[in-house]
Amino acid sequence: MTTYMIVRRYQNACRGGVVERGLSLEEAQAHCRNPETSSKTATSSWAVTLTEKRGPRFDGYEDEGSFL
């Protein structure tokens, strides 16, 4: 079975990286549909603080097998 990982990317390329591993496609897509996973749509205090500290960002997903 193919598994996916969530990868956080920043506009200024600072400290992005893998957020979570071992997800199904449905789980990865659900994570990325959450408005809090993008600085453009996030409203929670932690997400706003993260954007203020590190700049614009979003979470995407990738097939874990592509890194073997």
Buried (B, 14 or more C-beta within 10 A) or exposed (E): EEBBBBBBEBEEEEEBEEBBEEBEEEBBEEBBEEEBBBBEEBEEEEBEEBBEEBBEBBBBBEEBEEEE
